[in-house]
Amino acid sequence: MASKSDYYDILGVSKSASAEEIKKAYRKQALEWHPDKHATDKEAAEKRFKEINEAYQVLSNPQKRTTYDQFGHTGGPAGNPFAGGGFGGQQGSYGPFTYTYSTAGGDGANPFANMDFGDPFDIFEQFFGGGGFRQQQRVPRYSIKIDFMDAIKGVEKEVSIDGKKRKIKIPAGVDEGSRINFNDFILSVNIKPDKIFERDGADIFVGIAIPFSLAALGGEIKVPSVWGEVKIRIRPGTQSGVMIRLQGKGVPRLNSSSKGDEYVKLTIFVPTNLNREQKKIVEEMKKESL
């Protein structure tokens, strides 16, 4: 029967390697031999991956490493703590495959008894930004592009997932890049731009040109909002670039009953062709301003 591979050889480090060197070596080996990267020979990759994790669980623990350096795989008089027969095994799953690894049965004499080897994938997940890696691998992701107004007010869509049609509800207020978790899949939302409105979070922006006469004398006009037309008052002497805030006329905030605001930016439209009477009026105004 072939002898068990040396843990240091498995990770590719020397027996004098530091804890940091062992950790770096483990990371490199775990990434290289992860079974999801070896679809053509997953069985061999699974075996190698479990060996890598077993080696790291021992060499990363000072007490286990000292015992291993003294007795190797035999574990001293108590025998091999990693032998398949007579010892308790742990099982788990990751993505499309399952793993099994053994720990000591524990009679007190075994130097590895009652030492929890843990879930090797907990360590592996840390290199991918935490516990979300496991979920990201299991839950499929899709994207959908919706109209600007559908993102503001919410919409129900019929989509095809794995060949099956189903209805999904997209809540009011989703923004570009929002991710919605439907339990069995995650949906990323992309939003088509609008010809009139611009959006920044929960706020809406729209530009309106008003005639010079209205800016000078003041009055009322109707402006578009995402919720329909709104009447606003223009103060006499309004300057170009003035921003009028329409409170609560913006985008619904997710998980809230409140809405953002709409901002109307006013620009003054200056006519290019004036008749004689209009020119006369402008000339009089010019004199008054001097």
ABEGO torsion letter per residue (X at the ends): XBBBBBAAAAAGBBAABBAAAAAAAAAAAAAAABAAABAABAAAAAAAAAAAAAAAAAAABAAAAAAAAAAEAAGEAAEBAABABGBBBBBBBBEABBBBBBBBAGAGABAABGBBAEBAAAAAAAAAGEAAAAAAAABBBBBBBBBAAAAAAEBBBBBBBGGBBBBBBBBBGBBBGBBBBAGABBBBBBBBBBAABBBBEABBBBBBBBBAAAAAAEEBBBBBBAAEBBBBBBBBGBBBGBBBBBBGABBBBBGBABBBBBBBBBBBBBBABBBAAAAAAAAAAAAAAX
